């Protein structure tokens, strides 16, 4: 449960910081019996990327590293009008 809360927090934070739009939507789905998908939808078409550099002492810019570490898989679905960034966790 704590992992799911952290994943959603990071995805929402990224959308607020980078999309800079008036609204976002949090989506929770069950794509299969074994997984739950946590997603954040925004109207920005900018696709996030996983930073592999340490970026020095900067404490920002590492949200997707956390998402990558905590989820079984994650990705981005593009839409004509925006995107959804999501992460999937195995159900316990």
C-alpha positions in Angstrom: 0.0 0.0 0.0 2.8 2.4 0.8 4.4 1.7 -2.6 1.2 2.6 -4.4 0.9 5.8 -2.4 4.4 6.8 -3.3 4.0 5.9 -7.0 0.8 8.0 -7.3 2.5 10.9 -5.4 5.4 10.9 -7.8 3.2 10.7 -10.9 1.0 13.5 -9.7 4.0 15.6 -8.7 5.5 15.1 -12.2 2.3 16.1 -13.9 1.9 19.3 -11.7 5.6 20.2 -12.2 6.0 19.5 -15.9 2.5 19.7 -17.5 1.7 22.9 -15.8 -1.9 22.7 -16.8 -5.2 23.4 -15.0 -6.2 19.9 -14.2 -5.0 16.3 -14.1 -6.8 13.0 -13.6 -5.8 10.1 -11.4 -6.8 6.7 -12.8 -6.7 3.4 -11.0 -7.5 0.3 -13.1 -7.1 -3.5 -12.9 -5.6 -4.6 -16.3 -5.4 -8.2 -15.1 -6.1 -10.3 -12.0 -2.5 -9.9 -10.9 -1.9 -6.2 -11.4 -3.3 -2.8 -10.4 -2.4 0.2 -12.7 -2.0 3.6 -11.2 -2.0 6.4 -13.8 -2.1 10.2 -14.1 -3.6 11.8 -17.2 -2.8 15.3 -18.3 -3.2 17.3 -21.5 0.5 17.8 -22.1 2.0 15.9 -25.0 5.5 16.0 -23.5 6.7 12.4 -22.8 8.6 11.9 -19.5 11.9 10.1 -19.6 13.8 8.2 -17.0 16.9 10.2 -15.9 20.0 8.0 -15.6 22.4 10.8 -14.5 22.6 11.6 -10.8 22.2 15.3 -11.5 24.7 16.2 -8.7 23.2 17.1 -5.4 19.9 18.1 -6.9 17.0 16.4 -5.0 14.6 17.0 -7.9 14.2 15.1 -11.1 14.3 11.6 -9.7 10.6 10.8 -9.5 10.6 8.3 -12.4 13.5 6.5 -10.8 11.3 5.8 -7.8 8.4 4.8 -10.0 10.8 2.5 -11.9 12.1 0.9 -8.7 8.7 0.4 -7.1 6.6 -0.8 -10.0 6.8 -4.0 -12.0 6.5 -1.9 -15.1 5.6 1.6 -16.1 5.0 3.5 -19.3 3.2 6.3 -21.1 0.1 6.1 -23.3 -0.1 8.9 -25.8 -3.4 10.4 -26.7 -4.3 12.9 -29.4 -4.8 15.5 -26.7 -2.3 14.5 -24.0 -1.0 11.4 -22.3 -1.3 9.0 -19.3 1.8 8.0 -17.4 1.2 4.8 -15.4 2.9 2.2 -13.2 1.7 -1.3 -12.5 2.1 -3.1 -9.2 1.4 -6.8 -8.4 -1.6 -7.3 -6.2 -0.7 -9.0 -3.0 
